[in-house]
Amino acid sequence: MNSEIKTCQNCKNPFTIEPDDFAFYEKIKVPSPTFCPECRLQRRLSYGNMWHLYKRRCDLCGKDVISRYSPDKPYRVYCPRCWWSDDWDSMAYGRNYDFSRPFFEQFNELMHEAPMLGLSVDLTTAVESPYVNSVGYARQCYLLFMANHCQNCFYGYIVTQSTDCSDSSFINSCERSYDLFHGFKNYQLIHAQFTVSSNNSSFLWQCTNCQNCFLSVNLRNKNHYILNVPYTAGEYARKVKEYDLGSYRIYMQLKEQLKSHRLKFPVKTFWHEFSQNVSGLFVFQSRNCKNCFEVIGAEDCRYISFMLNPTVKDCYDYTSWGENAELVYEAREVGENVRNILFGEEEGLGLYDAHYTKLCTGASDLFGCVSVRKRSYCILNKQYSKEEYNAIVPKIIQHMHDQPYIDKRGRVYKYGEFFPIELSPFGYNETIAQTDYPLTKEEAVAEGYGWKEEEPSRHAITLRAENLPDNIRDISDDILKEVIGCAACGKAYRLTPQELAFYQKMIVPVPRHCFYCRLQEKMRDQPHPARLWKRKCQCAGQASENEVYKNAADHFHNINHCPNEFETSYAPERPEIVYCEQCYQAEII
């Protein structure tokens, strides 16, 4: 089959469906999509409230609990302990399929009646870890999101196999570190980005296997470097002592200095370590994966992202989790021993052969179900025999084509599309979509998304962030009694004893912004997490095009401009010097 160019019914832009794509759709028996890949991702992300937490009463036990669902949300919400218990039956919410109404109308009604899980937490493995979400195997963690196998970690997003880390996101196997973004196997680092296998260093960018380095960029296998200049061990120790990282003023000055310093060097266009035939950004130990982002251990996949738990095989349009997943399509936060999950939302743990399901676990052969566990052959939470189920499902699929759901903007949702935009339980600004595809309230509402108005703070601020003592050495335990007003958004936040002890041990300043503002600042400064641009190498022969960086090695194109073109997550308007992989490796290795 040849490629086909289609027009996205959402953004109206053209997109291409390749022969391999058609082969995958044929394998799982779904029609080709009518939304382009980027609109499909944005739609899935609009269903995921990761880090906006509220106090709400559990609709089963009646206790006040922490939940992703604000009190004004018209859903039945159970706390994790109640939702995972046997004190209720998902079949009590079952109903007959109504062939006179669109499927998604009926599914939306079921979502408003069947219990929703207030927080996605594995209670059996999360110990002494309050205020976390999408977390398992955590001990003494706090405000951690999408994390697994962590201890004494707090204020992080996508954190795995790590210990004693704070304010760090997209990290794996890191220990005793602060303010990291994209780190792997690091120990005792402070403010490092895109750094691997390094220790006892501060303010690094794109460094690998470095020790005792400071304020440096693009180093490999180095020791005792400052601003990319080598020093003896004694000289290094003396110069580093001149910088008091416990001072907030000095800390922020060094962050700005690193930002300016790194713009003098070429950046790595993509990270495809131990991978073959892949495209995207941060694709590790994978092969035959196209347009993939933040993925480990994937094979024969396309348009998947945030997959940090291998393995993932033969999947398309799949966002987050993984862990032995196969034949998953148009799904978000699905994983752990799952197969043939089409249009799934927040579910897994041994789920098989499920279509249009939410919060289902340990089950198989489900269609249009919500919060069903350990059942088979169910439609809209009603139990059927195997024969009845196999006879009815094809009729429902045909009915979805004959009588599709049409939203307020006229977008048509037949069988083969993810859940409609306007059915998301969350306001657009509560979800991860707002981070990667920011919209104003007016834009979001016009697109059919919901919007969550800011709630007034319940806490009286007792100390403005700008009035905090500059140095961590001047802060006593009395700070734990204060309610601090964020210097960016003005919202209240507090320090925990565990957090303060960490800052004192690491000798780093108390943050002046709340966690959410700190996280947004980190993510805004990075290449786009799910978009690629076609660009030309900016190596002009003996220097970069802007003549800021002078090449230190001979390149294959000699003194001529590099002819290589590639795809990268660095947008053309960004200030970084973007070299192709050949030119970058010639300079760094």
VENSUL-V890945 format. One record per residue. N is the residue number from 0. RES is the residue in one letter. OMEGA is omega in radians with two decimals (999 if undefined). Layout:
N_RES_OMEGA, N_RES_OMEGA
This chain:
0_M_-3.14, 1_N_3.03, 2_S_3.12, 3_E_3.07, 4_I_-3.14, 5_K_3.07, 6_T_-3.13, 7_C_-3.12, 8_Q_3.12, 9_N_-3.08, 10_C_3.12, 11_K_3.10, 12_N_3.11, 13_P_3.01, 14_F_-3.02, 15_T_3.00, 16_I_-3.06, 17_E_3.09, 18_P_3.11, 19_D_3.10, 20_D_3.13, 21_F_3.13, 22_A_3.11, 23_F_3.14, 24_Y_3.11, 25_E_-3.13, 26_K_-3.09, 27_I_3.04, 28_K_3.04, 29_V_3.05, 30_P_3.11, 31_S_-3.06, 32_P_3.08, 33_T_3.01, 34_F_3.08, 35_C_-3.08, 36_P_-3.09, 37_E_3.08, 38_C_3.08, 39_R_3.13, 40_L_-3.14, 41_Q_3.13, 42_R_3.12, 43_R_-3.12, 44_L_-3.12, 45_S_3.07, 46_Y_-3.01, 47_G_2.98, 48_N_-3.04, 49_M_-2.93, 50_W_3.02, 51_H_-3.06, 52_L_-3.07, 53_Y_2.98, 54_K_-3.08, 55_R_3.12, 56_R_3.06, 57_C_-3.09, 58_D_3.06, 59_L_-3.10, 60_C_3.09, 61_G_-3.12, 62_K_3.00, 63_D_-3.06, 64_V_3.04, 65_I_-3.04, 66_S_2.99, 67_R_-3.08, 68_Y_3.10, 69_S_-3.07, 70_P_-3.11, 71_D_-3.14, 72_K_-3.05, 73_P_3.13, 74_Y_2.99, 75_R_-3.01, 76_V_3.11, 77_Y_3.00, 78_C_-3.09, 79_P_-3.11, 80_R_3.13, 81_C_-3.08, 82_W_-3.13, 83_W_-3.09, 84_S_3.08, 85_D_-3.06, 86_D_3.10, 87_W_-3.05, 88_D_-3.12, 89_S_-3.13, 90_M_3.11, 91_A_-3.12, 92_Y_-3.11, 93_G_3.11, 94_R_3.11, 95_N_3.07, 96_Y_-3.10, 97_D_-3.10, 98_F_3.09, 99_S_-3.09, 100_R_3.11, 101_P_-3.13, 102_F_-3.02, 103_F_3.01, 104_E_-3.11, 105_Q_3.12, 106_F_3.13, 107_N_3.09, 108_E_3.12, 109_L_3.11, 110_M_-3.12, 111_H_-3.11, 112_E_3.12, 113_A_-3.07, 114_P_3.03, 115_M_3.14, 116_L_-3.04, 117_G_3.08, 118_L_3.13, 119_S_-3.07, 120_V_3.03, 121_D_-3.03, 122_L_-3.08, 123_T_-3.07, 124_T_3.13, 125_A_-3.03, 126_V_3.10, 127_E_-3.08, 128_S_3.11, 129_P_3.05, 130_Y_3.05, 131_V_-3.13, 132_N_-3.06, 133_S_-3.03, 134_V_3.01, 135_G_3.14, 136_Y_3.13, 137_A_3.11, 138_R_3.12, 139_Q_3.10, 140_C_-3.03, 141_Y_-3.11, 142_L_3.10, 143_L_-3.02, 144_F_-3.07, 145_M_-3.05, 146_A_-3.08, 147_N_3.09, 148_H_-3.13, 149_C_3.10, 150_Q_3.12, 151_N_3.08, 152_C_3.12, 153_F_-3.12, 154_Y_3.14, 155_G_3.12, 156_Y_-3.05, 157_I_-3.10, 158_V_-3.13, 159_T_3.01, 160_Q_-3.03, 161_S_-3.08, 162_T_3.05, 163_D_3.10, 164_C_3.12, 165_S_3.10, 166_D_-3.08, 167_S_-3.10, 168_S_-3.08, 169_F_3.13, 170_I_3.13, 171_N_3.05, 172_S_3.09, 173_C_-3.08, 174_E_3.06, 175_R_-3.09, 176_S_-3.05, 177_Y_3.01, 178_D_3.10, 179_L_3.00, 180_F_-3.05, 181_H_3.11, 182_G_-3.13, 183_F_3.09, 184_K_3.10, 185_N_3.11, 186_Y_3.07, 187_Q_3.02, 188_L_3.06, 189_I_-3.13, 190_H_3.09, 191_A_3.14, 192_Q_3.13, 193_F_-3.05, 194_T_-2.98, 195_V_2.97, 196_S_-3.12, 197_S_-3.11, 198_N_3.06, 199_N_-3.09, 200_S_-3.12, 201_S_3.05, 202_F_3.14, 203_L_3.09, 204_W_3.08, 205_Q_3.12, 206_C_-3.13, 207_T_3.07, 208_N_3.13, 209_C_3.10, 210_Q_3.08, 211_N_3.09, 212_C_-2.98, 213_F_3.01, 214_L_-3.04, 215_S_-3.01, 216_V_2.98, 217_N_3.10, 218_L_3.05, 219_R_3.04, 220_N_-3.09, 221_K_3.12, 222_N_3.08, 223_H_3.07, 224_Y_3.01, 225_I_-3.08, 226_L_3.10, 227_N_3.11, 228_V_-3.12, 229_P_3.08, 230_Y_2.96, 231_T_-3.13, 232_A_-3.14, 233_G_3.13, 234_E_-3.14, 235_Y_-3.12, 236_A_-3.13, 237_R_-3.09, 238_K_-3.13, 239_V_3.12, 240_K_3.13, 241_E_-3.12, 242_Y_3.12, 243_D_-3.09, 244_L_3.07, 245_G_3.12, 246_S_3.12, 247_Y_-3.14, 248_R_-3.14, 249_I_3.14, 250_Y_-3.12, 251_M_3.07, 252_Q_3.14, 253_L_3.08, 254_K_3.13, 255_E_3.12, 256_Q_3.09, 257_L_-3.13, 258_K_3.10, 259_S_-3.10, 260_H_-3.07, 261_R_3.11, 262_L_3.08, 263_K_-3.04, 264_F_3.08, 265_P_3.11, 266_V_3.05, 267_K_-3.02, 268_T_3.11, 269_F_3.11, 270_W_-3.12, 271_H_-3.04, 272_E_3.10, 273_F_-3.09, 274_S_3.13, 275_Q_3.05, 276_N_-3.13, 277_V_3.04, 278_S_-3.10, 279_G_-3.10, 280_L_3.13, 281_F_3.09, 282_V_-3.02, 283_F_3.03, 284_Q_-3.06, 285_S_3.06, 286_R_-3.14, 287_N_3.13, 288_C_-3.09, 289_K_3.11, 290_N_-3.10, 291_C_-3.03, 292_F_3.12, 293_E_-3.03, 294_V_3.03, 295_I_3.00, 296_G_3.13, 297_A_-3.11, 298_E_3.08, 299_D_-3.10, 300_C_3.06, 301_R_3.13, 302_Y_3.06, 303_I_-3.06, 304_S_3.12, 305_F_-3.12, 306_M_-3.02, 307_L_3.13, 308_N_-3.12, 309_P_0.06, 310_T_3.09, 311_V_-3.07, 312_K_2.99, 313_D_-3.11, 314_C_3.10, 315_Y_3.01, 316_D_-2.99, 317_Y_-3.03, 318_T_2.96, 319_S_2.98, 320_W_-3.08, 321_G_3.11, 322_E_-3.12, 323_N_-3.13, 324_A_-3.12, 325_E_3.12, 326_L_3.06, 327_V_-3.09, 328_Y_3.13, 329_E_-3.08, 330_A_3.13, 331_R_3.13, 332_E_-3.12, 333_V_3.10, 334_G_-3.11, 335_E_3.08, 336_N_-3.14, 337_V_3.13, 338_R_3.10, 339_N_3.08, 340_I_-3.11, 341_L_3.12, 342_F_-3.12, 343_G_-3.08, 344_E_3.00, 345_E_-3.06, 346_E_3.11, 347_G_3.12, 348_L_3.10, 349_G_-3.14, 350_L_-3.11, 351_Y_2.97, 352_D_-3.12, 353_A_3.14, 354_H_3.08, 355_Y_-3.10, 356_T_3.10, 357_K_3.05, 358_L_3.11, 359_C_-3.10, 360_T_3.03, 361_G_-3.04, 362_A_3.10, 363_S_3.08, 364_D_3.11, 365_L_3.06, 366_F_3.08, 367_G_-3.07, 368_C_3.12, 369_V_3.04, 370_S_3.07, 371_V_-3.13, 372_R_3.00, 373_K_3.07, 374_R_3.08, 375_S_3.06, 376_Y_3.13, 377_C_3.06, 378_I_-3.07, 379_L_3.09, 380_N_3.06, 381_K_-3.09, 382_Q_3.07, 383_Y_2.96, 384_S_3.14, 385_K_-3.10, 386_E_3.12, 387_E_-3.13, 388_Y_-3.10, 389_N_3.11, 390_A_-3.05, 391_I_-3.03, 392_V_3.10, 393_P_3.11, 394_K_3.11, 395_I_3.12, 396_I_3.11, 397_Q_3.12, 398_H_3.11, 399_M_3.06, 400_H_-3.07, 401_D_-3.13, 402_Q_-3.06, 403_P_3.02, 404_Y_3.13, 405_I_-3.07, 406_D_-3.02, 407_K_3.11, 408_R_3.12, 409_G_3.09, 410_R_-3.02, 411_V_-3.14, 412_Y_3.04, 413_K_3.02, 414_Y_-3.11, 415_G_3.10, 416_E_3.03, 417_F_-3.10, 418_F_-3.11, 419_P_-3.12, 420_I_-3.00, 421_E_3.10, 422_L_-3.13, 423_S_3.13, 424_P_-2.99, 425_F_2.96, 426_G_-3.09, 427_Y_-3.10, 428_N_3.03, 429_E_-2.93, 430_T_3.11, 431_I_3.13, 432_A_-3.12, 433_Q_3.11, 434_T_-3.07, 435_D_-3.14, 436_Y_-3.02, 437_P_3.09, 438_L_2.95, 439_T_3.09, 440_K_-3.10, 441_E_3.12, 442_E_-3.12, 443_A_-3.13, 444_V_3.12, 445_A_3.12, 446_E_3.12, 447_G_3.10, 448_Y_2.98, 449_G_3.13, 450_W_3.14, 451_K_3.10, 452_E_3.13, 453_E_3.08, 454_E_3.09, 455_P_-3.13, 456_S_3.09, 457_R_-3.05, 458_H_3.09, 459_A_-3.12, 460_I_-3.14, 461_T_-3.11, 462_L_3.06, 463_R_-3.09, 464_A_-3.11, 465_E_3.12, 466_N_3.07, 467_L_3.02, 468_P_-3.06, 469_D_-2.97, 470_N_3.12, 471_I_-3.13, 472_R_-3.12, 473_D_-3.12, 474_I_-3.13, 475_S_3.13, 476_D_3.11, 477_D_3.14, 478_I_-3.12, 479_L_3.13, 480_K_-3.02, 481_E_2.95, 482_V_-2.98, 483_I_3.09, 484_G_-3.11, 485_C_-3.12, 486_A_-3.12, 487_A_-3.05, 488_C_3.12, 489_G_-3.12, 490_K_-3.08, 491_A_2.97, 492_Y_-3.13, 493_R_3.02, 494_L_3.05, 495_T_3.09, 496_P_3.12, 497_Q_-3.13, 498_E_-3.13, 499_L_3.12, 500_A_3.12, 501_F_3.14, 502_Y_-3.13, 503_Q_3.13, 504_K_-3.13, 505_M_-3.07, 506_I_3.05, 507_V_-3.04, 508_P_3.02, 509_V_-3.11, 510_P_3.11, 511_R_3.13, 512_H_3.05, 513_C_-3.08, 514_F_-3.07, 515_Y_3.12, 516_C_3.10, 517_R_3.14, 518_L_-3.14, 519_Q_3.10, 520_E_3.12, 521_K_-3.01, 522_M_3.12, 523_R_-3.03, 524_D_-3.04, 525_Q_2.97, 526_P_-3.06, 527_H_-3.04, 528_P_-3.09, 529_A_-3.13, 530_R_-3.14, 531_L_3.04, 532_W_3.03, 533_K_-3.10, 534_R_3.06, 535_K_3.12, 536_C_-3.11, 537_Q_3.04, 538_C_-3.05, 539_A_3.11, 540_G_3.13, 541_Q_3.14, 542_A_3.06, 543_S_-3.12, 544_E_-3.12, 545_N_3.08, 546_E_3.10, 547_V_-3.11, 548_Y_3.07, 549_K_-3.10, 550_N_3.14, 551_A_-3.09, 552_A_3.05, 553_D_-3.13, 554_H_-3.06, 555_F_-3.10, 556_H_3.11, 557_N_-3.07, 558_I_-3.13, 559_N_3.08, 560_H_-3.14, 561_C_-3.11, 562_P_-3.00, 563_N_3.01, 564_E_-3.06, 565_F_3.04, 566_E_-3.11, 567_T_3.08, 568_S_3.06, 569_Y_-3.14, 570_A_-3.09, 571_P_-3.09, 572_E_3.13, 573_R_-3.03, 574_P_-3.07, 575_E_3.02, 576_I_-3.03, 577_V_3.07, 578_Y_2.99, 579_C_-3.08, 580_E_-3.14, 581_Q_-3.12, 582_C_3.14, 583_Y_-3.11, 584_Q_3.11, 585_A_-3.12, 586_E_-2.97, 587_I_-3.04, 588_I_999
